[in-house]
Amino acid sequence: MGYTPELKELIAKIEETRPVRLAKRLAPKRIVAYREQKGSFRDVRDLLKVKGFSKELLDEISEQVSVKDEEGKINLNTADAQDLNLIDGIGYYRAMTMDERNLVLEKFHPDYKKEGRRELLVGASKGDVTPDEFADQIEAHSSILDVEIDLEDIAYDVDVLVIGGGGAGSAAALTASEQLEGKGKVLMVTKLRHGDANTVMAEGGIQAADKPQDNPVIHFLDVIGGGHFSNDHKLVAALTKDAPVVIQWLEKLGVMFTKDDEGVMSTLHGGGTTRKRMHSAGDMTGAEMMRTLRDEIRNRPEIEVVEFAPAVELLKDEEGRCAGAVLRNLETDEYTIVRAKATILATGGIGRLHIQGFATTNHYGATADGLVLGYRAGARLRFMDSIQYHPTGTAFPEQIVGQLITEKVRGLGAEPINIDGWDFVFPKEPRDVESSAIMRECLENGKGVTTPTGRVGVWLDSPMIEELQGPGTIKKELPAKYKQFMRFGIDITREPMLVFPTLHYQNGGLWIDTSTATGVPGLFAAGEVAGGIHGRNRLMGNSLLDITVFGRRAGRFSVDYIREMGELGKLTLSHVAKFEEEMKSANIETERTSPMLLPDYRYTTG
Ligand SMILES: Cc1cc2nc3c(=O)[nH]c(=O)nc-3n(C[C@H](O)[C@H](O)[C@H](O)COP(=O)(O)OP(=O)(O)OC[C@H]3O[C@@H](n4cnc5c(N)ncnc54)[C@H](O)[C@@H]3O)c2cc1C
């Protein structure tokens, strides 16, 4: 348990450099404070008077952060320090310029590479470029093609079918049942247990502009800036306008958000936010939200939940309206039919497709099922070429490879460090840039650390947090992360973590409008399965928000739809047959079937 002797030897280098790195980070604040008090520095000796630095450290710092005048005397001024991005004490490396960012992104970010991606040959978004692993799921046969299914043997006849038991599905089911006011049935079906989902794993927080210094317009601007201006503005407006209301809704249901001593919700910055609007429940925000939503559903008998029953195909009626789904019982392998007037897809993400071989933060069931089902039924896709890789996924120990180390860790002061014990990137670059810089350090500069299983990563110097913020900070601010690593004998208050970028989020998804309609009558989509809200890049904290806002909207608008739609016609799977025909015309010859449902991690010897 714990690090191997070889890795411990490398950690010793970090311990050697830490005091120097620490001093560099503290230096600007202290130096600027001193300068403000005493006026300009005339000599390096003056620096010695700044409390807490040894002469050796100051010599090293003055070499690197100061500008000498013509006489060789130290002449550090605020502008120089600012230029080096040191004023805030946020790291020795300055943030990259736009040109530098583009350079590293183009060379290392998987989204910028030509290989590993291709155009879809069939369906409503034919011609869109997506990762091969996703295209393989789309360009595959239906898993029930050869199964005899009696569409008249209806096991569940409901008003609203919600597919997916994560945050979006739960918010949708609760809202739909409220809208029906006891005069209709809501069924939630889910692949594993209710709450086995990405939602439960979310750590950092949920954004909402509900403080006096903030408002939804500023939030809106942050979201579209973060999305490189590619977002659907109407969806962003809905997201940011509903945000304060959904925080109130969640709190009323029982979510225990972190609050200050006066009972006011604490809010922090996240990457790309210009106001502090990240609400959290420690570093277990998703778990707290999921606990509350699941409890609420358990206490409402009018919502039926069927677990271990993934949807394997959508159904339509003769008029082409979505009319329910075929479910597969994971225990008995039997198929059942759900007839529903409206269907909401809330099946989450695609991390377990392991795009370009990346490990993932996602839960076991994140295999793109809803995207496949919706697409086969005629829904369009958006931004499926854009995947988010989180810079800090666990690289050691092997048992938790790929698991998320929240951005909050860098926010509190931990910095990525190479094998020599030195920092190499500004720790708060946007996620795509930070990830690419870590890949460059490992793959091009050869400065990564190799794990016993042959993975490569860089250190994330968590003990720096305790140095900067005081002892006890990690246990208080990152209790889940502390416990998670302690299980493997690694005390992150004293030893760093080993990290490498990990597949975290699919930025795109099914096309939806502000009512979550997909364009296929009767089919709605909410949460990570839908695209357009975040454009080509999601900011931290906007997904927990998106699943709640659009989950609730899906619940509401699906019931509005039911009220207008009349009676369903005969059930059919003709859209599946039509898709098969299209594959044939496009000369797609394959034995693949989809949806995947669960990844197959068995190793073969042959
Ligand atoms: C480790 C981690 C940390 C994160 N931290 C944050 C954060 O701090 N802030 C933030 O805003 N976002 C965060 N995110 C992103 C966010 O948590 C997710 O994007 C969001 O919770 C997705 O919610 P969802 O309801 O759409 O999908 P999920 O929560 O993944 O739920 C999908 C559900 O659908 C089920 N399902 C899948 N296929 C089928 C099928 N065929 N039939 C039936 N059911 C099916 C799944 O089993 C699951 O229950 C994080 C994500 C991860 C993985």
PDBQT file of the ligand as one rigid body, heavy atoms in Angstrom, charges set to zero:
ROOT
HETATM    1  C1  LIG A 701     -16.338  12.636 -11.174  1.00  0.00    +0.000 C 
HETATM    2  C2  LIG A 701     -17.204  13.741 -11.713  1.00  0.00    +0.000 A 
HETATM    3  C3  LIG A 701     -17.225  14.977 -11.091  1.00  0.00    +0.000 A 
HETATM    4  C4  LIG A 701     -18.023  15.997 -11.581  1.00  0.00    +0.000 A 
HETATM    5  N1  LIG A 701     -18.078  17.202 -10.913  1.00  0.00    +0.000 NA
HETATM    6  C5  LIG A 701     -18.948  18.146 -11.335  1.00  0.00    +0.000 A 
HETATM    7  C6  LIG A 701     -19.124  19.346 -10.598  1.00  0.00    +0.000 A 
HETATM    8  O1  LIG A 701     -18.528  19.559  -9.554  1.00  0.00    +0.000 OA
HETATM    9  N2  LIG A 701     -20.007  20.252 -11.076  1.00  0.00    +0.000 N 
HETATM   10  C7  LIG A 701     -20.724  20.056 -12.226  1.00  0.00    +0.000 A 
HETATM   11  O2  LIG A 701     -21.518  20.918 -12.590  1.00  0.00    +0.000 OA
HETATM   12  N3  LIG A 701     -20.581  18.929 -12.925  1.00  0.00    +0.000 NA
HETATM   13  C8  LIG A 701     -19.730  17.961 -12.512  1.00  0.00    +0.000 A 
HETATM   14  N4  LIG A 701     -19.610  16.806 -13.218  1.00  0.00    +0.000 N 
HETATM   15  C9  LIG A 701     -20.480  16.583 -14.375  1.00  0.00    +0.000 C 
HETATM   16  C10 LIG A 701     -21.883  16.210 -13.912  1.00  0.00    +0.000 C 
HETATM   17  O3  LIG A 701     -21.834  15.517 -12.702  1.00  0.00    +0.000 OA
HETATM   18  C11 LIG A 701     -22.597  15.338 -14.929  1.00  0.00    +0.000 C 
HETATM   19  O4  LIG A 701     -22.449  15.868 -16.201  1.00  0.00    +0.000 OA
HETATM   20  C12 LIG A 701     -24.082  15.265 -14.612  1.00  0.00    +0.000 C 
HETATM   21  O5  LIG A 701     -24.268  14.894 -13.279  1.00  0.00    +0.000 OA
HETATM   22  C13 LIG A 701     -24.802  14.306 -15.538  1.00  0.00    +0.000 C 
HETATM   23  O6  LIG A 701     -26.114  14.106 -15.069  1.00  0.00    +0.000 OA
HETATM   24  P1  LIG A 701     -27.151  13.267 -15.919  1.00  0.00    +0.000 P 
HETATM   25  O7  LIG A 701     -28.341  13.088 -15.085  1.00  0.00    +0.000 OA
HETATM   26  O8  LIG A 701     -27.286  13.864 -17.258  1.00  0.00    +0.000 OA
HETATM   27  O9  LIG A 701     -26.386  11.876 -16.139  1.00  0.00    +0.000 OA
HETATM   28  P2  LIG A 701     -26.007  10.797 -15.021  1.00  0.00    +0.000 P 
HETATM   29  O10 LIG A 701     -25.967  11.426 -13.690  1.00  0.00    +0.000 OA
HETATM   30  O11 LIG A 701     -24.798  10.095 -15.497  1.00  0.00    +0.000 OA
HETATM   31  O12 LIG A 701     -27.234   9.802 -15.064  1.00  0.00    +0.000 OA
HETATM   32  C14 LIG A 701     -27.480   9.010 -16.198  1.00  0.00    +0.000 C 
HETATM   33  C15 LIG A 701     -28.313   7.821 -15.768  1.00  0.00    +0.000 C 
HETATM   34  O13 LIG A 701     -28.784   7.135 -16.910  1.00  0.00    +0.000 OA
HETATM   35  C16 LIG A 701     -28.622   5.747 -16.717  1.00  0.00    +0.000 C 
HETATM   36  N5  LIG A 701     -28.584   5.110 -18.026  1.00  0.00    +0.000 N 
HETATM   37  C17 LIG A 701     -27.589   5.107 -18.939  1.00  0.00    +0.000 A 
HETATM   38  N6  LIG A 701     -27.954   4.384 -20.006  1.00  0.00    +0.000 NA
HETATM   39  C18 LIG A 701     -29.210   3.926 -19.770  1.00  0.00    +0.000 A 
HETATM   40  C19 LIG A 701     -30.117   3.120 -20.477  1.00  0.00    +0.000 A 
HETATM   41  N7  LIG A 701     -29.813   2.590 -21.673  1.00  0.00    +0.000 N 
HETATM   42  N8  LIG A 701     -31.329   2.863 -19.943  1.00  0.00    +0.000 NA
HETATM   43  C20 LIG A 701     -31.655   3.331 -18.724  1.00  0.00    +0.000 A 
HETATM   44  N9  LIG A 701     -30.826   4.086 -17.991  1.00  0.00    +0.000 NA
HETATM   45  C21 LIG A 701     -29.609   4.390 -18.505  1.00  0.00    +0.000 A 
HETATM   46  C22 LIG A 701     -27.344   5.659 -15.937  1.00  0.00    +0.000 C 
HETATM   47  O14 LIG A 701     -27.189   4.401 -15.334  1.00  0.00    +0.000 OA
HETATM   48  C23 LIG A 701     -27.540   6.797 -14.962  1.00  0.00    +0.000 C 
HETATM   49  O15 LIG A 701     -28.335   6.405 -13.889  1.00  0.00    +0.000 OA
HETATM   50  C24 LIG A 701     -18.800  15.775 -12.742  1.00  0.00    +0.000 A 
HETATM   51  C25 LIG A 701     -18.771  14.535 -13.386  1.00  0.00    +0.000 A 
HETATM   52  C26 LIG A 701     -17.991  13.519 -12.874  1.00  0.00    +0.000 A 
HETATM   53  C27 LIG A 701     -17.980  12.192 -13.580  1.00  0.00    +0.000 C 
ENDROOT
TORSDOF 0
